[in-house]
Amino acid sequence: MTTIKNEKNGKWSQSITLKLILVITLSLVLLIPSSMIRGLIEEREQRKNETITEITGKWGAEQTICGPVLILPYTVLTKQANGLTTETKEYYQVMPDKIKLSGNIDTEKRYRSIYEVLTFAGNFNITGNFSKLTDKEWPENHHSILWNEAKLVIGISDLKGITRTINMNWNGSNKKFAPGNAKCTLFKTGVNTTINITPDGEYQFSVSFSLNGSNAIFINPVANESEISLSADWNNPSFDGNFLPADKTITDSGFIANWATNDMNRNYPQIISTGSYSAHFDYQKVGVKLLLPVDAYQKSTRSVKYALLFIGLTFLIMFFAEIIGKTRIHPVQYLIVGIALVVFYSLLLALAEYTGFNQAFIIAATVIIAMITAFIHSLFKTSVITLIIALVLFLLYTYLFTVVQIADYALIIGNVGLVIILGLVMVFSKKIDWYANNQNMDTPSTNNIQNE
């Protein structure tokens, strides 16, 4: 009786249903270390971002150029309740009639430890004009305009990027800029210079300057008519802002892009008085991000999202091989293979920081496929099953590499691949007599009963 009882327990312990439940449970449990790998990727990416911030903080961050804008102080008389009149100073911000801005950007990759940052040094030239101020419509009644205190300001988002003193030609006279936004509400930081104007004068200006920055350059043109032209020696631009270029040319050696905007594209008038509009506008911002190719962290994150698919399909192939080959595989051996599949992502991340993602993927995939194949061969002792599993792993990693590389089509390719895989699983599962195999897997126990 004891033998029969043990054989019943043996039948349950050798049940295909129980084995399948264990395999599924192991697949879900292995998602825990997979999520830990994703956390490691985020941690390393944060470290990279901190390094980039450190470098750009010394060289110059993402830059935005705005203006130039004419600042005109004016006085306002206010009658108080006690009958007295007080005089306060406020500021008009007058936009130019036309500007042309051209910029030529030279890029350079900078390195700190294993991290890479794209910086640039740009040379910019702005020309334009202001027409007669008597022809303009002033937004409110003022007591007097202080023409002798007029300033011209240019917004520059990160003043650390200015490499030398900025000089300007204003109607034939040279002017030197000083730091400060001179009460302009269109931007937070900038440079300004005092200018001489009269209400009936017309003024031409030209200003050239050099500016360092990192990753992106934007222009916020404020004139009635603005023409912007940017060129760079970088062939991977991402045009951003509120307007796309009117025309652009991208070659292996760089790009050239041109924009054209007018006063109908902005959300503020030609003259802004104090308090009439919110500070720091970006309504007309145009520009370009100088993108590095998708880095190792982004691709590694995409890869680890497919961890469950890899673990589940590998376990499923082993499970089918176990049934067809009538070779028992212990759950611990499933776990060992699962851990190897998870280690792939950690190895991929570690190598990618030094060799780049593509080389790291090939090395890591080769190592893991070789390890799992050797382990499977030691279990089944047959070349056919070993080659089948090796081929399946090779196809899975090739599929993953393709999906990660083609970001724009990753969703459609990923879903097509899943449908094909599901179809193959259906075909193979249909060829297995699940109930017959469930009875045949306890043959050793049947022999024991007969001997009794």
Secondary structure as the mmCIF struct_conf table of DSSP 4:
data_model
#
loop_
_struct_conf.conf_type_id
_struct_conf.id
_struct_conf.beg_label_comp_id
_struct_conf.beg_label_asym_id
_struct_conf.beg_label_seq_id
_struct_conf.end_label_comp_id
_struct_conf.end_label_asym_id
_struct_conf.end_label_seq_id
HELX_RH_AL_P HELX_RH_AL_P1 THR A 2 SER A 13
TURN_TY1_P TURN_TY1_P1 GLN A 14 GLN A 14
HELX_RH_AL_P HELX_RH_AL_P2 ILE A 16 VAL A 29
TURN_TY1_P TURN_TY1_P2 LEU A 30 LEU A 30
HELX_RH_AL_P HELX_RH_AL_P3 LEU A 31 TRP A 59
BEND BEND1 GLU A 62 GLU A 62
STRN STRN1 GLN A 63 LYS A 79
TURN_TY1_P TURN_TY1_P3 ALA A 81 ASN A 82
BEND BEND2 GLY A 83 GLY A 83
STRN STRN2 THR A 85 VAL A 94
BEND BEND3 ASP A 97 ASP A 97
STRN STRN3 LYS A 98 ARG A 112
TURN_TY1_P TURN_TY1_P4 SER A 113 ILE A 114
STRN STRN4 TYR A 115 PHE A 130
HELX_RH_3T_P HELX_RH_3T_P1 LEU A 133 ASP A 135
BEND BEND4 LYS A 136 LYS A 136
BEND BEND5 PRO A 139 GLU A 140
BEND BEND6 HIS A 143 HIS A 143
STRN STRN5 SER A 144 ILE A 145
HELX_RH_3T_P HELX_RH_3T_P2 TRP A 147 GLU A 149
STRN STRN6 LYS A 151 ILE A 156
BEND BEND7 SER A 157 SER A 157
HELX_RH_3T_P HELX_RH_3T_P3 LEU A 159 GLY A 161
STRN STRN7 ILE A 162 ILE A 162
BEND BEND8 ARG A 164 ARG A 164
STRN STRN8 ASN A 167 TRP A 170
TURN_TY1_P TURN_TY1_P5 ASN A 171 GLY A 172
STRN STRN9 SER A 173 LYS A 176
STRN STRN10 ALA A 178 PRO A 179
BEND BEND9 GLY A 180 GLY A 180
TURN_TY1_P TURN_TY1_P6 ALA A 182 LYS A 183
BEND BEND10 THR A 185 LEU A 186
BEND BEND11 LYS A 188 THR A 189
STRN STRN11 GLY A 190 THR A 194
TURN_TY1_P TURN_TY1_P7 PRO A 199 ASP A 200
STRN STRN12 TYR A 203 SER A 214
BEND BEND12 ASN A 215 ASN A 215
STRN STRN13 ALA A 216 ASN A 220
BEND BEND13 ALA A 223 ASN A 224
STRN STRN14 GLU A 225 ALA A 232
BEND BEND14 ASP A 233 ASP A 233
BEND BEND15 ASN A 235 ASN A 235
STRN STRN15 PRO A 237 GLY A 241
BEND BEND16 ASN A 242 PHE A 243
BEND BEND17 ALA A 246 ALA A 246
STRN STRN16 ASP A 247 THR A 251
TURN_TY1_P TURN_TY1_P8 ASP A 252 SER A 253
STRN STRN17 GLY A 254 ASN A 262
HELX_RH_3T_P HELX_RH_3T_P4 ASP A 263 ASN A 265
BEND BEND18 ARG A 266 TYR A 268
BEND BEND19 GLN A 270 GLN A 270
STRN STRN18 ILE A 271 ILE A 272
TURN_TY1_P TURN_TY1_P9 THR A 274 GLY A 275
BEND BEND20 SER A 276 TYR A 277
BEND BEND21 ALA A 279 HIS A 280
TURN_TY1_P TURN_TY1_P10 TYR A 283 GLN A 284
STRN STRN19 VAL A 286 LEU A 290
HELX_LH_PP_P HELX_LH_PP_P1 LEU A 291 VAL A 294
HELX_RH_AL_P HELX_RH_AL_P4 ALA A 296 VAL A 304
TURN_TY1_P TURN_TY1_P11 LYS A 305 TYR A 306
HELX_RH_AL_P HELX_RH_AL_P5 ALA A 307 GLY A 325
TURN_TY1_P TURN_TY1_P12 LYS A 326 LYS A 326
HELX_RH_AL_P HELX_RH_AL_P6 PRO A 331 THR A 355
HELX_RH_AL_P HELX_RH_AL_P7 PHE A 357 PHE A 380
HELX_RH_AL_P HELX_RH_AL_P8 SER A 383 GLN A 405
HELX_RH_3T_P HELX_RH_3T_P5 ALA A 407 TYR A 409
HELX_RH_AL_P HELX_RH_AL_P9 ALA A 410 LYS A 430
TURN_TY1_P TURN_TY1_P13 LYS A 431 LYS A 431
HELX_RH_AL_P HELX_RH_AL_P10 TRP A 434 ASN A 440
TURN_TY1_P TURN_TY1_P14 MET A 441 ASP A 442
HELX_RH_AL_P HELX_RH_AL_P11 THR A 443 ASN A 451
#
